[in-house]
């Protein structure tokens, strides 16, 4: 069965299975409070539609929130409150900054600037390494999907050039090199997203649940101290793994360095709009990082740090950077770095998905549903104490992210893991972080992430190779997250 046929069948199945599951749970003889019972039916319905992707994920999240109001799970003000959470504004500000970077071609300028370094010089292994580094670093600050789309175009250009060189010079390149170059585009983007809280939506979703349900506030800087080492180890594994399974077969490709230099030259000198965007981004990133450094020096409980944190949380810094774009000069006289009609092109779907999923997660705790789920899951699992809950949280999140979107995976898994930990008397913070990071992994299937879907469409990647290479990265990634969080647990909880 073709991928598209399977997706169509899955989407249609959701319209049948979803309502059946909803009414089955609604009329099941569960010993729950009425509000919790109705919420269980709504969440079951939403999860089915998320997995089947019968309608867009944000639409499903909004519909779930609407059902909570209609079926009187909670008042409308309480249900829709999470849509105004500060993290929503972190999304909005960051997305507008990313849009400006894309609009002014700063992403391509950065990419070709690195790829044109003389050290690379047309050597396939160095091209692969630099290509992956650029993708991962860009993805730490931009949308994974947008980064993959940009690097996909550059990667396809490189592959096209290699094929032309084969015809002209007779130098044969291992066909698998094109496969791993395309997979590097997707896999490195996913890995890079782990580095910062804004790198990928599951990070913000997980942090939202941790802050709202546990009262723990993980700063931008502290997240980077957790996520960056994990991402670096994962990337190095990916690079050497690809070198092992798909060597290029040649040491140097004549003319490759020159064509990259030509692409860089086409972008021209720095424009006023590019400089303004760099200033706006630097202000935002500077606040994010400097407040973390200040916390490390003064202490997270010091009055001076708490005052700075209250005035400039991550969301306020992101909004400030976005607003600067409307003030700083653009390319033409009288223009600004970004116009409103360009700024509104951000991914509002992710924002709505976060709000809806966040609302369902918070309500599950307020109604007592999460506590009951925690008790039930604790009774089913043979080991939920100590490191075992962390191991379970990471692998469950990875498994679910393979079959549905990583944002939906984070919305589904993180609240449940927190509930299980609380029911078991275990500190939920580390397992919740494990589920958050694990939800971003998903390397095996084209449907796992939009990044995978983009590169699979290149025609250079057989499905079985994506599965074979992806499963190795899934397993290694889960192990690195577990070891990394276990090692950093005293620093995180201290």
C-alpha positions in Angstrom: 0.0 0.0 0.0 1.4 3.4 -0.9 2.1 5.9 1.9 -0.5 8.3 0.6 -3.2 5.5 0.5 -2.3 4.5 4.0 -2.6 8.1 5.2 -6.0 8.5 3.5 -7.3 5.3 5.1 -5.9 6.3 8.5 -7.6 9.7 8.3 -11.0 8.2 7.4 -10.7 5.6 10.1 -10.4 8.4 12.7 -13.9 9.7 11.9 -15.3 6.3 12.8 -13.0 5.3 15.6 -13.0 8.7 17.3 -16.7 9.0 18.1 -16.9 5.2 19.0 -14.1 5.7 21.5 -15.7 8.9 22.8 -19.0 7.3 23.6 -17.4 4.1 24.9 -15.4 6.0 27.5 -18.3 8.4 28.2 -20.7 5.5 29.1 -18.1 3.2 30.7 -18.7 2.5 34.4 -15.6 4.3 35.6 -15.4 5.5 39.2 -14.6 9.1 38.3 -16.0 12.5 39.2 -18.5 13.6 36.5 -16.2 16.3 35.1 -13.2 14.0 35.1 -15.3 11.3 33.3 -16.4 13.6 30.6 -12.8 14.9 30.2 -11.5 11.3 29.8 -14.0 10.8 26.9 -12.9 14.1 25.3 -9.2 13.3 25.6 -9.7 9.8 24.2 -11.5 11.3 21.2 -8.7 14.0 20.7 -5.9 11.4 20.9 -7.6 9.2 18.3 -7.9 12.2 15.9 -4.3 13.2 16.6 -3.0 9.7 15.8 -5.2 9.4 12.7 -4.7 13.0 11.7 -8.3 13.1 10.4 -8.3 16.9 10.6 -5.4 19.2 11.1 -3.9 18.8 14.6 -4.6 22.4 15.7 -8.3 22.0 14.7 -8.5 18.8 16.8 -6.9 20.7 19.8 -9.4 23.5 19.5 -12.3 21.1 19.2 -11.2 19.3 22.3 -11.2 22.7 24.2 -14.6 23.5 22.8 -16.0 20.2 24.0 -14.7 20.9 27.5 -16.8 24.0 27.6 -19.9 22.5 26.0 -19.8 19.4 28.2 -19.2 21.6 31.3 -15.8 20.1 32.3 -14.9 23.7 33.3 -16.0 27.3 32.6 -14.9 28.8 29.3 -12.5 31.3 31.1 -10.7 28.3 32.7 -10.6 26.2 29.5 -9.3 28.9 27.2 -7.0 30.4 29.8 -3.9 28.5 28.6 -4.2 30.1 25.2 -3.0 33.3 26.9 -0.2 31.6 28.8 3.2 33.5 28.6 4.6 30.6 26.6 2.2 31.4 23.8 3.9 34.8 23.5 7.3 33.1 23.5 6.1 31.2 20.5 4.7 34.3 18.8 7.8 36.4 19.4 10.2 33.6 18.4 8.2 32.8 15.2 8.2 36.4 14.1 12.0 36.6 14.6 12.4 33.4 12.6 10.2 34.8 9.9 12.4 37.8 9.5 15.5 35.7 9.3 13.9 33.7 6.5 12.5 36.8 4.8 15.9 38.5 4.6 17.7 35.3 3.5 19.9 35.3 6.7 19.4 31.5 6.9 20.9 30.9 3.5 23.7 33.5 4.1 24.7 31.6 7.2 24.5 28.2 5.5 26.6 29.1 2.5 28.9 31.1 4.7 29.8 27.9 6.6 29.8 25.6 3.6 32.2 27.9 1.7 34.9 27.7 4.3 38.2 26.6 2.6 38.7 23.8 5.1 35.7 22.0 3.5 37.1 22.3 0.0 34.9 19.9 -1.9 35.6 16.9 0.4 32.4 14.8 0.8 32.9 13.9 4.5 33.6 17.5 5.4 30.6 18.7 3.4 28.4 16.2 5.3 29.8 17.4 8.6 29.4 21.1 7.9 26.0 20.6 6.3 24.8 18.8 9.4 26.3 21.5 11.7 24.6 24.3 9.8 21.3 22.5 9.9 21.5 21.7 13.7 22.5 25.2 14.7 19.9 26.9 12.5 17.2 24.5 13.9 18.1 25.5 17.5 16.7 28.9 16.7 14.3 28.4 13.7 11.5 26.0 13.1 12.8 22.5 12.4 10.5 22.3 9.4 11.6 25.7 8.0 15.3 24.7 8.5 14.8 21.4 6.8 13.0 23.0 3.8 15.9 25.5 3.4 18.7 22.9 3.7 16.7 20.4 1.6 17.0 22.9 -1.4 20.7 23.3 -0.7 21.2 19.6 -0.4 19.4 18.9 -3.6 21.6 21.4 -5.4 24.7 19.6 -4.1 23.4 16.2 -5.1 22.6 17.6 -8.6 26.1 19.0 -8.9 27.6 15.6 -7.8 25.7 13.8 -10.5 26.9 16.3 -13.2 30.5 15.8 -12.0 30.1 12.1 -12.3 29.1 12.4 -16.0 31.9 14.9 -16.7 34.8 13.4 -14.8 33.8 9.8 -14.4 34.4 9.9 -10.7 31.8 7.7 -9.1 30.1 8.8 -5.8 28.6 6.1 -3.6 24.8 6.4 -4.2 24.2 6.1 -0.5 25.9 9.4 0.0 22.9 11.1 -1.5 20.7 9.2 0.9 22.6 10.2 4.0 22.9 13.8 2.9 19.1 14.0 2.6 18.7 12.2 5.9 21.2 14.5 7.5 18.9 17.4 6.5 16.1 16.0 8.6 17.9 14.2 11.4 20.2 17.1 12.2 17.3 19.5 12.2 15.5 17.3 14.8 18.7 17.0 16.9 19.4 20.8 16.8 15.9 21.4 18.0 16.8 19.9 21.4 19.4 22.6 22.1 17.1 25.5 23.1 13.6 25.8 24.5 12.3 27.3 21.3 14.1 24.8 19.0 11.0 22.7 18.6 7.4 22.9 19.9 7.6 19.8 22.3 10.2 21.7 24.3 7.9 24.6 25.0 4.9 22.2 25.6 6.9 20.2 28.1 8.2 23.3 29.9 4.6 24.6 30.0 3.4 21.5 31.8 6.4 21.5 34.1 5.9 25.1 35.1 2.1 25.0 35.4 1.8 21.6 37.1 5.0 21.3 39.1 5.8 25.0 39.7 9.3 24.5 38.4 10.7 27.2 36.1 13.5 26.1 33.9 15.3 29.1 32.4 16.5 29.4 28.8 20.1 29.1 29.9 19.5 26.1 32.1 17.7 24.3 29.3 20.7 24.9 27.0 23.0 23.5 29.6 20.8 20.3 29.4 19.9 20.2 25.8 23.1 21.3 24.1 25.3 18.5 25.4 22.7 15.9 24.5 22.4 17.4 21.0 26.2 17.5 20.5 26.6 13.8 21.5 23.7 12.8 19.3 25.0 14.8 16.3 28.5 13.3 16.6 27.0 9.8 16.7 24.9 10.6 13.6 27.8 12.0 11.6 30.2 9.0 12.4 27.4 6.5 11.9 26.6 8.0 8.4 30.3 8.0 7.6 30.4 4.3 8.5 27.3 3.1 6.7 27.6 5.3 3.6 31.1 6.5 2.8 31.3 8.8 -0.2 33.9 6.6 -2.0 36.1 9.5 -3.0 38.2 11.9 -1.0 37.6 15.1 -3.0 35.1 16.3 -5.6 36.5 18.7 -8.2 34.6 22.0 -8.5 32.3 21.5 -5.5 33.9 24.3 -3.5 33.6 26.7 -6.4 29.9 26.1 -6.9 29.2 26.8 -3.2 31.3 30.0 -3.4 29.1 31.1 -6.4 25.9 30.4 -4.5 27.3 32.5 -1.6 28.2 35.3 -4.0 24.6 35.4 -5.4 23.3 36.4 -2.0 25.3 39.7 -2.2 26.6 42.0 0.5 24.8 42.6 3.9 21.6 44.6 3.6 20.1 47.0 6.2 17.3 44.6 6.8 19.7 41.7 7.5 21.7 43.9 9.9 18.5 45.0 11.7 17.3 41.4 12.0 20.6 40.4 13.5 20.3 43.3 16.1 16.8 42.3 17.0 17.7 38.6 17.4 20.9 39.4 19.3 18.9 41.5 21.8 16.5 38.6 22.4 19.1 35.9 22.6 21.3 38.2 24.8 18.5 38.6 27.3 17.8 34.8 27.3 21.4 33.8 27.9 22.5 36.7 30.2 19.7 36.1 32.7 20.8 32.5 32.9 24.4 33.5 33.5 23.2 36.0 36.1 21.2 33.2 37.8 24.4 31.0 37.9 26.3 33.9 39.6 23.7 35.4 41.9 21.7 32.2 42.5 18.2 31.4 41.3 16.7 32.4 44.7 18.4 35.7 45.0 16.1 38.8 45.1 18.1 40.5 42.3 17.7 37.6 40.0 14.0 37.2 40.8 13.5 40.8 40.0 15.3 40.6 36.6 13.4 37.3 35.9 10.0 39.0 36.7 10.8 42.0 34.4 12.3 40.0 31.5 11.0 36.4 31.3 11.7 34.5 28.1 8.3 35.5 26.6 9.0 39.2 27.2 12.4 39.0 25.6 10.9 37.3 22.5 8.2 39.9 22.2 10.8 42.7 22.6 12.9 41.3 19.7 9.8 40.9 17.5 8.8 44.5 18.2 12.2 45.8 17.4 11.8 44.4 13.8 8.9 46.9 13.3 11.1 49.8 14.4 14.6 49.0 12.9 15.2 50.0 9.3 14.6 47.6 6.4 16.2 47.5 2.9 14.4 50.4 1.4 14.2 54.0 2.7 11.2 54.3 5.0 10.8 50.5 5.3 11.1 48.5 8.5 12.9 45.2 9.0 9.5 43.4 8.8 6.0 44.3 7.7 2.9 43.2 9.4 1.7 41.2 6.4 4.9 39.3 6.5 4.9 38.8 10.3 1.4 37.2 10.2 2.7 34.3 8.1 4.1 32.6 11.2 2.8 29.1 12.1 -0.4 29.9 14.0 -1.3 26.2 13.9 1.4 25.3 16.4 0.3 28.0 18.7 -3.3 26.8 18.7 -2.1 23.2 19.1 -0.1 24.2 22.1 -3.0 26.1 23.7 -5.5 23.3 23.1 -3.2 20.5 24.3 -2.1 22.6 27.3 -5.7 23.2 28.3 -6.5 19.5 28.2 -3.4 18.6 30.3 -4.1 21.3 32.9 -7.8 20.3 33.2 -6.8 16.6 33.7 -5.0 17.7 36.9 -7.7 20.0 38.1 -10.5 17.5 37.7 -8.5 14.7 39.3 -8.3 12.6 36.1 -4.5 12.7 35.9 -4.3 11.4 39.5 -6.5 8.4 38.6 -4.6 7.8 35.4 -1.3 7.9 37.4 -2.6 5.3 39.8 -3.8 3.1 37.0 -0.6 3.2 35.0 1.5 2.7 38.2 -0.5 -0.5 38.9 0.1 -1.8 35.4 3.8 -1.1 35.1 6.2 -3.5 36.9 8.7 -0.8 37.8 8.0 2.9 38.1 10.5 3.8 40.8 13.9 5.5 40.5 15.4 5.5 37.0 12.8 3.1 35.6 10.2 5.8 35.3 12.7 8.0 33.4 13.5 5.1 31.1 9.8 4.4 30.5 9.0 8.1 29.9 11.7 8.5 27.2 10.9 5.3 25.3 7.1 5.7 25.4 7.5 9.3 24.1 9.8 8.1 21.3 7.5 5.3 20.4 4.4 7.6 20.2 6.3 10.3 18.3 7.0 7.7 15.6 3.3 7.2 14.9 2.0 10.8 15.5 3.3 14.3 15.5 5.9 15.2 18.1 3.8 18.1 19.4 0.8 15.7 19.9 3.2 13.2 21.5 4.4 15.8 24.0 0.8 16.8 24.8 -0.2 13.2 25.4 2.8 11.8 27.3 4.2 14.6 29.5 1.0 15.1 31.7 0.6 11.3 32.1 4.2 10.9 33.2 3.8 13.7 35.7 0.7 12.0 37.0 2.3 8.6 37.2 5.3 10.0 39.2 3.1 11.9 41.6 0.9 8.8 42.2 4.1 6.8 42.9 5.6 9.4 45.2 8.5 10.1 42.8 9.8 13.5 41.8 8.2 14.1 38.4 10.7 16.7 37.1 13.3 14.5 35.5 10.8 11.9 34.0 8.8 14.9 32.6 11.9 16.3 31.0 12.7 12.9 29.6 9.3 12.6 28.0 9.7 16.2 26.6 13.0 15.4 25.0 12.0 12.0 23.9 8.9 13.4 22.1 11.2 15.3 19.7 12.8 12.1 18.5 11.2 10.3 15.7 13.5 9.3 12.9 12.1 6.1 11.5 9.1 7.0 9.3 8.1 9.8 6.9 5.0 10.5 9.1 7.1 10.8 12.3 8.0 14.5 11.7 7.4 17.1 8.9 11.2 17.1 8.5 11.2 13.4 7.6 8.3 13.9 5.2 10.1 16.7 3.3 13.3 14.7 2.7 11.4 11.5 1.9 9.8 13.4 -0.9 13.2 13.9 -2.6 13.0 10.4 -4.1 16.6 9.7 -2.9 15.5 7.8 0.3 14.1 4.3 0.2 11.7 3.8 3.1 13.6 0.8 4.5 16.8 2.8 4.7 15.0 5.6 6.6 13.7 2.9 9.0 17.1 1.2 9.3 19.1 4.4 9.9 16.3 6.0 12.0 15.8 3.1 14.5 19.5 3.3 15.4 19.3 7.0 16.1 16.0 6.5 18.1 17.6 3.9 20.4 20.9 5.8 20.8 19.0 9.1 21.3 16.8 7.6 24.0 19.9 6.2 25.8 21.7 9.5 25.6 18.7 11.4 27.0 18.4 8.9 29.9 22.1 9.1 30.8 22.3 12.8 30.3 19.3 13.6 32.5 20.5 11.1 35.1 23.9 12.8 35.2 22.5 16.3 35.3 19.7 15.5 37.8 21.4 17.2 40.8 22.0 20.3 38.8 18.4 20.4 37.5 16.6 19.7 40.8 19.1 21.7 42.9 
